[in-house]
Amino acid sequence: MLKFLLLSVIMLIMSNILSFMSYFFYMTLASIFWLLIYSEGKVTQIGFGFDTLSWFLILLTFWVIMFMFMASQMFEIDNYFKGKFSFVLILMFIFLFLTFSGLDLISFYIFFEGSLIPIYMLIMGWGYQPERLQAGIYLLLYTVFASLPLLISLFYLGKSMGGYSFVLLKSNFLFFNWVNLWFFFSIFAFLVKLPVFYFHLWLPKAHVEAPVSGSMMLAGVLLKLGCYGLMRLMPFFEGSVMCMSSMLLSLGLLGGLLVSFICLRQVDLKSLIAYSSVSHMGLALAGLGSWGLWGFSSCLYTCLAHGLCSSGLFFLSGVIYERSGSRSIFINKGMLLLMPSMSFWWFIYCIGNMAAPVVLNLVGEVGLLGSIMSFSSFTLIFLMAFSFMGACYSLFLFSSIQHGKVFTGINSLSDGVVREYLLLYLHFFPLFFLILEVDMMSF
């Protein structure tokens, strides 16, 4: 399997005849068919397969990578290292694909940490400003620092169970008195990747300095690696660390609520959207901390919905940046007059960001609210404030750039082109129609 993927990448680099997109489709479909035919969702000798959880995230990865190709047409037009850019995207897809399809702990850890390499290359190579060097250092220091406790925990798990397969995580195991500390060290790397409040400072810096395609990948898939890791490891501990549930709920709800206030103080479009991602992921963490099937299912739906919605918002911010040359809210005002058709899509994605009806975000967040309320009724006041602040920063994002007096330095802006409308529609299509296929008990 790995030889096949590497051969595809080499052919992608050396070929001058076929397009990059055709090879990307070929490699993706061949890899998925290989899993369907040979793994059948079971443990294989080489340790790759899939289940419902990983299948959803593999499809999300494929979908977002396609959007990244479409959103980066300017690199193709300007011939700005387009071959190397396509190689980085393919490398990112390979790492994420192998992360979600891995069936053992070691391969999951290797590819989980390896997914940092392509996003670091994107920020360093195609970022906007010299500050991208600091953003790359923040990204590496935060994530690598948190990954060491996870590696030690995985080695201990493998030694205790006699193997590293995810299937063995369901076996009975004798827990020790320090299981709570062990559990925290095991999930610490996922909390940083999520990220939760206190460990979130790398995310706004990475988003602001990354190109539009890099922000789409960060928000669309890479943040979901944290949820995926939590959903893989938490069933192993089951009821042995129930006392940690209060910590996870408090960290998710209070941290997300504080970040919601921070959103209202932002003047950079991408920074505001990045902080809103931290807020949404805090609610997802609180839902997982309730230790219920409803919270588990709703967390997956929230991951899918947030991945598509925030990716669309970052693309919209990139559309404005390409035309005005600035991401400042103070400069980009009155867009309702300059770009009326694009304002419609801003409205759609802003109401999706606040989990209003018609989109999948509503189902995920309502399920999370129900799961958290079932754990403790005292969380009601925090959930009310959480929902209210979510509406506040989403409406603030929409009204601050769509209304107001047009900046005098901007003479005119062209409305959207067909490629941009197509990409926005493809973001919205799954958000709208997946709400018809929701089944909270299928996991």
N, C-alpha and C positions, 0 to 999 in steps of 0.2 A: 504493500500500500504506500509506504513512504517513498520507495523508489519510483513508483508511478507518479506521485505528486511532484517529486523533484524533477523528473523528466519533463513533466508538463511545464514547470517553471522555466527550465532551460530552453525548451522549444519556444516559450513565450518571449524570452529575451532575444533569441537568435533569429526569430522569424521576421521577415520583412514583407511577407505576402499576405498572411491572414491577419485579421485585426486582433487587438488585445481582447475585445469583448467576446469574440467567438471562442478563443481558448479558455477564457474564464468560464463561459457556459459549459464547454466540453468537460473541463476538469471537475466542475461542481456536480454536474449530472452523473458523470462516471463515478465519483466518490459516493454519492447518495445511493446509486444503484448497487455499488459494491456492498454497502452496508445492508441494503434491503435483501440482497441475495444470500450473503454469506453469514451475516451476524444474526438476523432474525430476532433482534432484541435480547439475545442471550450472551453469556460470557464466552468469548472466543479466546483462542490461544494467544493472539497478539493483543488482546485487551481493548478492542474497540467495538462499539455497538451504540444503541440508542434506546431511549424510552420516551414517554410522553413529554417529560420535562425537557430533555435535551433536544428532542425533535422540534419543539416550538422555537427554541433559541437558535438552532441551526438554520431554520428557515428565516428567522429574523436577521441573522448575520448575513445570509445570502441576499436578502432584500436590501439591507442597508449598504452593503458593498456595491450593489448595482447603483444605488442612489449616489454613492461617492463618485463613481465613474461619470455619471451624468452631471453632477454638480461641478466637476472640475474641467469643464470644457475649455476654460481660459488657459489652462496649462497646455492643452492640445493646440490651441490657436497660437499662443505665444511660443510654442515649442520649448517650454520651461521644464527641461528634464522629464519629458512625458514618459519615456521608457522606464526610467528609474522610479517614477511615481507609480506607474502600473505594477511594477515589480513589488513595491512596498505594499500596495493594496492586496496583491495576490498572496504575499507572505503573511499579511495580517489575517486573511481569510483562512489560510492553512492552519495557523496557530489556533484560531478560535474554533474552527471545525474540529480539530483534534482535541481541544479542551472539552468541548461539549460532548464528544463521542467517546471519550476515554472511560474505561470501566474499572480502572484501578487507580489507587491514590497517587502513586509516583508519577505516572504519565500525566495525570490531571495537574499535579503540581508543576511539572516541567513546562507544560504548554500554557498553564495559567500564568506563570511568571514570564514565559517567552513572549506572550502577547504584548508586553511592555516595549519590546524592541521596535516593532513597526510604528507604534504611535510616537515613540521617542524620535524615530527617524523622520516622521512627518512633521513634527514640531520643529526639529532642528533644521530640516532641509527646506521646508516650504512655509515656515512661519512668517509673520508679517514684520516683526520688530526685533531689535537686538535683545530685548528683554526675554526673548524665547529661550535664551541660555539659562536664565534663572528659573523659568518655568520647567525646563527639562530636568534641572537639578532637583527641584521640589518634587517632581513626579517620581524620580528614581529613589530619592532618599526616603520619602514616605512609604512607598510600596515595598522596597527592598528591606527596610528596617522591620516592617511588620511581617515579612515572609519567613524570617528565621524561626520564630516560635512555631509557625505552622509546620515547617520542615521537621523540627524536632518532634512535634506531636505526631506527625504522620509516621515517622520512624518508630516511635513508641507504639502506635497503633498496630503497625505491621508486625512488630515483634510480639505483641500481646496476642494477636489473632492468628499468627502463623501465615499471613498473606496480606496482600494489599488490595484485594478485590472489593468493590463496593458491595458485592453480595454478602461478604463476611461481616459487614457492618450490622447486619440484622441478627447475627448470632448473639447468644447470651454471653455476657462478659462481666467479670467481677470488678466493680468500681471501687475506688479507694476513697479515703476521706477527703483528699484534695481534688476531687473530680470537678468541683466548681472552678478552681484555678486552671485546671487542665482544659476545661471547656472554653474558658476565656482565651487562653493562649491559642487554641485551635481555631477560633473564629476571628481573632484579632486582625489577621490579614484581610479577611473578607469585609470587616467593618471599615478598614481604611479604603478598600477598593470601592465600597458602596457609594459614597463615603458617608460616615456619620459625623455629626457635629463634634468638634474638637480635633478631628483628623481630616478636615475637608479643605484645608487651605490650598492644597495642590491643585484642586479641580478648577476653581475660577482662573487661576494663572494659566493652567494648561489650555483651557477653553479660549481665553482671550488671545493667546499667542499662536494657537493652532490655526491652520487654514480651515476653510468652511468644511471640507470633507473630513478633516481630523476631528472637528467638533461634532460632526454627525456621528462618527464612529464612537467617540468617547461617550456621548449621551445615549446613542442607540444601543450599543452592545457592551462596551467595556465596563460600564457601571453595573450591568446585569451579571457580570462575573461574580460580584460580591453576593448577590442574592442566590445565584446558582450554587456557589460554594456553601452558603448557609443551609440551603434546602437539601444539599447532599449530606452534610455532616450532622445536622441537628437531629434527624431521626435516630441516629446511633445512640445518642444520650437519652432520648425519650424522657421519662419522668424523673431521671436521676438528678437533674439540675433545674428543677422547677423554680427554685428560689432565685435563679438567674433571670426568670421571666420579667420580674419587676424592674430589674436593671435594664433589660432590652427595651421594654415599653417606655420607661422613663427617658432613656437615651434617644429613642426614636421620636417620641412626641414632643418633649421639651426642646430637643435639638432642632427638630423641624420647625417648631413654632418660633424659636429665636431666629432661625435663618429666614423665615417669612418676613420678620421685621427688617432684617438686613436687606432683603430684596427691594424694599421701598426706598432705600437710600442709594441705590445704584444709579449711575449715570451712563454706564456702558451697556449696550444691548446684550452682548454675549455674556457679560458678567451677571446681569439680571437673570437671564435664562439658566445660567449655570447654577446660581444659588437656588433657583426654583427646583432644579433637579435634586439638589441636596435635601430640600424640604420633602419632596415626594418620596425619595428613598428612605427618609426617616419614618414616614408612615408605613412603608412596606416592611421596614425592620420591626416596627411595633406590632404589625399583623403577624409576622413570623414568631415574635416573642410570646404571642398568645397561645402557642402550641396547639392549634386546632386545624382540622382539615379545611375548614372554610377560609381561615387565614392563609394557609398554604396555597390554595387554589387562587384566591384573590391576589396574592402576591405575584403569582405568575402572570395573571391578566394585567396587573398594574405594570409589570416589567414590559410586557408587549406593548401596551398602550403608551406608556411613557417613552419607550424607545422610538416609536413612530412619531409621536407628537412633538417631543423635544428635538428630534432630528429635523422635522419640518420647520420648527421655530428657528433653529440655527441656520437652516438654509435661507429662510426669509431674511434673517439679519445679514447674511452674506449677499443677498440680492441688493439690499439697500447700500451695503458697504461698497459693492462694485460700482454703484452709480454716484454716490455722494462722496466716497472716499473717507467716510467717518462712521464710527459706531456710536457716537454720542447722542443721547436722547435730546440734548439741547439744540443740536444742529438739525437732526432729522425730525422735523415737525411738519404738520400739514400734508402728510402723505396721502390723505384722502382726496386732496385736490390734484396732486401730481401723479399718483398711481392708484386710480380708483379700483381697477380690477384686482390688483394685488392686495388692496385693503380688505377685500372680501375674504381672502385666504388668511390674512392676519386675524380677522375676527373668528374664523373657524378654528384656527389652532389656539387662539387665546381662550376660547370657551372650552376647548378640549383640555387645555392646561389646568383649568379650574374645575374639571370633571363635571361639566354640564351635560345634560342629556344628549342623546343621539350617538355619542361616541363610546368606545370601549372603556375609556378612563372612568366613566360613571360606574360601570359594573365592578371594576377592580376596587375603587375607593369605597363604594357602598359595602362591598363584602369585607373590606378591611375594617371599616367602622363597626360593622356587626360583630366581627371576630374579637376586636378589642373591647367592645362593650360587654361581650359575654364573659370576658376575663375579669373585668372589674367595672362596675357602674360609676366609680369615682372618676373615670377618665372622660365622662361625658362633657364636662366643661372644657377640657383641653381639646377634645374633638370638635366642639363647636367653634372654639377660637381658631383651630387649625383650618377648618373649612372656610371660615370667614376671611382669614388672612390669605388663603389661596385665591379666593375671588378678588381680594384687594390688589395683590401684586399682578394678577393676570389682567385685570381691567386697567391698572396703572400702566402696564406695558402697552396695551392697545391704545388707550386714550392719549398717552404722552407723545406718541409718534404719529398718530393719525390725525389728531386735532391740533389746533394752535396756529400761530403765524408762521408762514414759510420763511426759512432762513434766507436772508438777502444774498448770501454767497452762492446759493443754488439757483441758477437761472431756469433750468428745466430738467426733468428726469423722464427717461423713456419708461413706458409701462412694461409689463412682463412680456417675454417671448414664449413661443410654443414649448420649448424645452423646459422652461421653468414651470409653466402651468402643468405640463405632463408630470413632472416630478412631484409637484404638490398634490396632484390628484392621486398619484400612486401611493403617496403617504396616507392620504385620507381614506382611500378605498378599503384597506383592511380595518382601519379604525371603525368604519361605519358598519361593515358587513359581518365582522367577527362578533359583534354584539348579539347576532342572531344565533350563534353557535355556542353560547356559554353554557357550561355544565359544571357546577361547583363541586360535584361529587365524583368526577371522572378521574381523579388523581389518586 
